[in-house]
Amino acid sequence: MRFLLLLFLALAAGIALTIFVENPGYVLITREPWSVETSLTLFAIGLLLSFVILYLFIRLLNNLFSTPGKVRRWQNRRHIDHAIEDTRKGLAEAINGNLTQAEKLLTRSLADSPQAEINLLATAWIAQQKDEHQKRDDYIAQASNLESATTDTAEMAIGLTQCTLLQQAGQTEQALATARMLHEKSPANPAAIKSLIKLLQETEQWQELLPVLALANRHHVLPENEQKILETQAATGLLATSENIIDLEKHWKSLPKKAHKETAIIASYCHRLKEFNKHQEAESLIRNTLKHQWSEELVGIYGQLKTANPGSQLKQAESWLTEHPTNTQLMLCMGRLAKLNQLWGMARSFYEVAAQNGDSNDAFLELAWLLESLNEHDSALQYYKRGLESSLGNRQQGFSISANSRLDMKSNGEETKASGSAQNLELEQETQSPSLAYSNESK
């Protein structure tokens, strides 16, 4: 296409020259009392030269007047290049640990830097590493006052940096206040949500943390496993802060419905019910929960409950033996409930099975307490020893008790009983000489 255009122009120029040569024509310019007459060719050439000269003259004037502005722009570009280079070198020095030199480079060309907030945030971090908290706060305030920091993205970056630095410095309350402010400005921002969750978890603000976790779940901020762990921690933490049964019931009702199906949360709730002597309510909730899902933690709590009908508790626990015949927690539960029903032989049998499993220190302790209350001090001592070795990870395998020590302990039985736990004393008060045979009810 371009070739055809050039060819057309060349042909047109040739035709025009031919016409001018054959019939050049003339141009007459008159102005009384003068007149100028010349050929059309010469007039065209003169007009073209005049246009070129005028154009060059205008360009010359334009360059003369624009030179100062060009010089200023060149200088500004040069300063910006130097500022960018200082930023690059400063960040490199900060990474290498040369904090003083890094701070000097980052602040030297601050006025010319195209992204001064980056320099200021970096120097705020440097001041934090040098424990210069006031200087850190000054740098952050200076970054916030920049014109380039008025966008939502820049404000969020500055706020998150400030929040992180405050948390690293141990100024948790100030960091939490900053995180709350950021979350209020941008409720759906993932970084703001994560920062607030971390600080609420650290300060154990469980009641405030739960709705934030719900928001995080809606926006898929956290991985599923981490989300579930935090929800469980927040719910159990909230229940643990209950000062009385009224607070406990209020906190339990405030939890999401799905939390009422989590065994770990139910266990925490039942544990607090037990502490507030609401054993019957805890028993009912555990019994209904275990109909749908098995939980060793709930079974362990069930064996510690003291309802008005301990025989019914024992019968309920026996119904679980079909599917979990040797489960350690169920063995402990059965042993405790049998002891509560004064079925000493049954209690001993279940404790022995739990101890043989070897995965619970409580089994050794419970059995040792029972044997000591039955005046079987040597056997009790062996289970105390096994429990201690198990709790220490068998690091005390060389530990042994001499025969003389056993005799001394046996001769001082009263002192041994006095050093026992409160549960041992309760056993001794319940019976003077318990029978080791199963009762008809245990069968």
PyMOL commands that set and color helices and strands:
alter all, ss='L'
color gray80, all
select helices_A, chain A and resi 2-22+40-95+99-108+110-112+116-129+133-144+147-150+152-168+172-185+190-202+206-218+224-240+245-254+257-261+263-275+279-290+296-302+310-318+328-340+344-357+361-373+377-391+403-411+413-418+422-430
alter helices_A, ss='H'
color red, helices_A
select strands_A, chain A and resi 26-31+34-39
alter strands_A, ss='S'
color yellow, strands_A
deselect
rebuild
show_as cartoon
